[in-house]
């Protein structure tokens, strides 16, 4: 069970008969992710096979930032996080802004994989991007069209979700359940969110070692142009991320790149995917490639040229 004070209006929700994708939307600091985890634990009492998709690439809970992770219930467990199989996709950014298509493709791949693995109910926790000027409503409505959720649970403080909920209330394509924010939510400012990402990255790379990879026979998306400390995903043939790595060195003449990664081998690696985020391997702090500051190593973000 999620270790929080459960609002009574959460406990009063009737979840009988719900199946398929159940999507949770809300702005930052509304308790969206906490509710998604609570919803997962409730569904474990109703379904033998329940999945959870952590789709919040900036404030992830089941994997490193820049990724979305699918986790499945194992055996008769009822708590969070799920202890079963995990599948991951790499978006390569901390926000969907400028990465709408990879976000949509990634969440669709994970929802389809959950169904392949036998999940009869899948909770999808989305990002807090809801502002119209940043494309939030367009992204959320595209997810509804693509995933066809049984229910959209919407946590709204004021009217910030109206561009999303307005058309959905008048449509039969999904059911909307509206909830107020939980009173116990603790707001986090930008620095706290950045620190959270740094902790997750530091934890993920805690046992990482240098691994040299030759990309002569591997696909590299979008292109083999590496920046020092840039995040790179090693993907299997279906496009799922096997592991992440931080670029340490690259030799374009030899077509090799040295990654700091927890991966021990290249088994099943079909491709490399280069992200738009760099990570300081000493602190776990992230920054966009080319936007390094004096808090990061002096050569961070430098384009690695042919030697």
C-alpha positions in Angstrom: 0.0 0.0 0.0 1.2 3.5 -0.7 2.5 5.1 2.5 0.4 8.3 2.5 -2.8 9.7 4.0 -5.5 8.5 1.6 -8.2 11.2 0.9 -11.7 9.7 1.4 -12.7 10.6 -2.1 -10.0 8.3 -3.4 -11.3 5.4 -1.3 -14.8 6.0 -2.5 -13.9 5.5 -6.2 -15.7 2.5 -7.7 -13.1 0.6 -9.8 -15.1 -2.5 -10.5 -15.1 -3.4 -14.1 -12.3 -1.1 -15.1 -9.7 -2.7 -17.5 -7.3 -1.7 -20.2 -5.4 1.6 -19.9 -6.3 3.9 -17.1 -4.6 7.3 -17.7 -3.8 9.8 -14.9 -3.3 13.5 -15.8 -2.6 16.6 -13.8 -0.3 19.6 -13.4 2.8 19.4 -11.2 2.2 19.4 -7.4 -1.4 18.1 -7.6 -0.7 14.6 -6.3 -1.0 13.0 -9.8 1.8 10.5 -9.4 0.8 9.6 -5.8 -2.7 8.9 -7.0 -1.5 6.8 -9.9 0.5 4.6 -7.5 -2.6 4.4 -5.2 -4.7 3.4 -8.2 -2.3 0.7 -9.0 -2.5 -0.8 -5.5 -6.3 -0.8 -5.7 -6.4 -2.5 -9.0 -4.2 -5.3 -7.6 -7.2 -6.5 -5.6 -9.3 -6.7 -8.8 -6.8 -8.0 -11.4 -4.3 -10.8 -11.3 -2.0 -9.1 -13.8 -1.6 -5.3 -13.4 0.9 -3.0 -15.1 2.2 0.5 -14.2 3.7 2.8 -16.8 5.9 5.6 -15.3 5.5 8.1 -18.2 6.9 11.1 -16.3 10.3 11.5 -18.0 11.3 14.4 -15.8 10.3 13.2 -12.4 10.5 9.4 -12.9 9.8 6.9 -10.1 10.7 3.6 -11.7 13.8 4.4 -13.7 16.2 7.2 -14.6 14.9 10.5 -15.9 14.7 10.8 -19.7 13.0 7.3 -19.8 9.6 5.8 -19.4 9.3 2.5 -17.6 6.7 -0.3 -17.7 6.6 -2.6 -14.6 4.3 -5.5 -13.9 2.9 -7.0 -10.8 4.6 -10.2 -9.7 2.7 -13.0 -8.0 0.2 -11.9 -5.4 2.0 -8.7 -4.4 -0.1 -5.7 -3.7 2.4 -2.9 -2.9 4.2 -0.4 -5.0 6.5 -0.5 -6.9 5.7 -3.6 -8.9 8.3 -6.3 -8.5 7.8 -8.1 -11.9 9.3 -7.6 -15.3 10.4 -4.1 -16.4 10.6 -2.7 -19.9 12.0 0.8 -20.7 12.0 3.3 -23.5 14.4 6.2 -23.9 13.0 9.6 -24.9 16.3 11.4 -24.3 14.9 14.5 -22.7 13.5 15.6 -19.3 10.4 17.1 -20.9 8.1 16.2 -23.8 8.6 19.8 -25.2 10.3 19.3 -28.5 10.0 15.5 -28.1 6.3 14.9 -28.6 6.6 12.2 -31.2 9.2 10.1 -29.2 7.0 10.5 -26.1 3.9 9.2 -28.0 5.7 6.4 -29.7 7.3 5.3 -26.5 4.2 5.2 -24.4 2.3 3.3 -27.1 5.1 0.7 -27.3 5.0 0.2 -23.5 1.2 0.0 -23.4 1.3 -2.6 -26.2 4.0 -4.5 -24.4 2.0 -4.6 -21.2 -0.9 -6.2 -23.1 1.5 -8.7 -24.7 2.7 -9.6 -21.2 -0.9 -10.3 -20.1 -1.8 -7.2 -18.2 -5.6 -6.7 -18.0 -5.3 -3.3 -16.4 -2.5 -0.7 -17.0 -2.1 2.5 -15.0 -0.4 5.3 -17.0 1.2 8.2 -15.0 1.8 11.1 -17.4 4.0 14.1 -17.2 2.8 17.4 -15.6 2.9 19.2 -19.0 -0.6 20.7 -19.4 0.1 24.3 -20.5 -1.5 25.1 -23.9 1.4 27.3 -24.9 3.8 24.4 -24.4 1.6 21.8 -26.3 0.3 20.0 -23.2 -3.3 19.6 -24.2 -2.4 18.4 -27.7 0.0 15.8 -26.3 -2.6 14.5 -23.7 -5.4 14.4 -26.3 -3.1 12.5 -28.7 -2.4 10.0 -26.0 -6.1 9.5 -25.5 -6.6 9.0 -29.3 -3.6 6.6 -29.5 -4.1 4.5 -26.3 -8.0 4.6 -26.1 -8.0 4.6 -22.2 -11.0 3.2 -20.4 -10.9 6.1 -18.0 -9.0 9.4 -17.7 -8.5 10.4 -14.1 -8.0 14.1 -14.0 -6.7 15.9 -10.9 -7.4 19.6 -11.3 -6.7 22.5 -8.9 -8.5 25.2 -10.9 -9.2 25.3 -14.6 -5.8 24.3 -15.9 -7.0 21.1 -17.4 -10.1 22.5 -19.2 -8.4 22.5 -22.7 -8.0 18.8 -22.2 -11.2 17.9 -20.3 -13.6 20.2 -22.3 -13.7 18.0 -25.4 -13.3 14.8 -23.5 -16.5 15.4 -21.4 -18.5 15.7 -24.6 -17.0 12.6 -26.2 -17.8 9.0 -25.8 -14.3 7.8 -26.5 -13.3 7.7 -22.8 -14.8 8.4 -19.4 -13.5 11.3 -17.3 -13.2 11.1 -13.6 -12.4 14.4 -12.0 -10.7 14.7 -8.6 -9.4 17.6 -6.5 -5.7 17.7 -5.5 -4.8 15.9 -2.3 -4.4 18.3 0.6 -1.1 16.6 1.7 0.7 17.4 -1.5 4.1 19.0 -0.8 5.0 21.4 -3.7 8.5 21.1 -5.2 10.2 24.0 -6.9 12.5 23.7 -9.9 15.6 23.2 -7.7 14.0 20.4 -5.8 13.0 18.7 -9.1 16.5 19.1 -10.5 17.9 17.6 -7.3 15.5 14.7 -7.6 16.7 13.9 -11.1 20.4 14.2 -9.9 19.7 11.6 -7.2 18.1 9.2 -9.7 20.9 9.5 -12.2 23.5 9.1 -9.4 21.7 5.9 -8.2 21.4 4.5 -11.7 25.1 5.1 -12.5 26.4 4.1 -9.0 27.9 0.8 -10.3 28.7 1.9 -13.8 32.0 1.1 -15.6 33.5 2.2 -18.9 32.4 0.1 -21.9 33.8 0.6 -25.4 31.3 0.1 -28.2 31.9 -0.1 -31.9 29.0 1.3 -33.9 30.3 0.1 -37.2 27.6 -2.6 -37.3 25.0 -0.8 -35.1 22.4 1.7 -36.0 22.8 5.1 -34.4 19.7 7.3 -34.0 19.5 10.1 -35.1 23.2 10.1 -36.1 26.7 9.2 -34.6 27.4 12.7 -33.4 28.5 12.5 -29.7 28.9 15.2 -27.1 31.0 14.5 -24.0 28.7 13.5 -21.0 25.7 13.0 -23.4 23.2 10.3 -22.5 23.0 7.4 -24.9 20.6 4.4 -24.8 21.5 0.9 -25.9 18.4 -0.5 -27.5 17.2 -3.9 -28.6 15.7 -4.7 -31.9 12.3 -3.6 -30.8 13.6 -0.2 -29.6 13.4 -0.9 -25.9 16.3 0.5 -23.8 18.5 -2.2 -22.4 20.7 0.3 -20.5 21.8 4.0 -20.6 25.4 5.3 -20.8 27.2 8.6 -20.4 29.6 9.4 -23.3 33.2 9.7 -22.0 35.1 9.6 -25.3 34.4 9.0 -29.0 36.7 8.2 -31.9 34.8 8.9 -35.1 37.6 7.5 -37.2 37.5 4.1 -35.5 33.7 4.4 -35.0 33.9 3.7 -31.3 32.4 5.4 -28.3 33.4 4.9 -24.6 30.3 4.9 -22.3 30.0 4.9 -18.6 27.2 2.4 -18.1 25.9 -0.3 -15.7 25.6 -2.7 -18.7 28.1 -5.5 -18.6 27.9 -6.6 -22.2 26.5 -5.8 -25.7 24.2 -8.8 -25.8 20.9 -8.0 -27.6 22.1 -4.5 -28.4 20.8 -3.5 -31.9 21.2 0.3 -31.9 22.4 3.3 -30.0 20.0 6.3 -29.5 21.6 9.6 -28.7 19.7 11.9 -26.3 19.6 15.7 -25.9 20.6 15.6 -22.2 24.1 15.5 -20.7 24.8 14.2 -17.2 27.7 15.1 -14.9 29.1 11.6 -14.0 30.4 13.0 -10.7 27.2 14.6 -9.3 24.3 13.2 -11.5 23.3 16.8 -12.4 21.8 17.1 -15.9 21.9 19.8 -18.5 21.2 20.2 -22.2 24.0 19.5 -24.6 25.8 22.8 -25.3 24.4 24.5 -22.1 27.1 23.5 -19.7 27.9 25.8 -16.8 30.8 26.1 -14.4 29.1 23.7 -12.1 30.0 20.9 -14.6 33.4 19.6 -15.7 35.1 22.1 -18.0 34.9 20.0 -21.1 31.3 19.0 -20.6 29.1 19.5 -23.6 32.0 19.8 -26.0 31.4 18.2 -29.3 33.7 15.3 -29.9 35.3 15.6 -33.3 37.1 13.1 -35.5 40.6 12.4 -34.3 
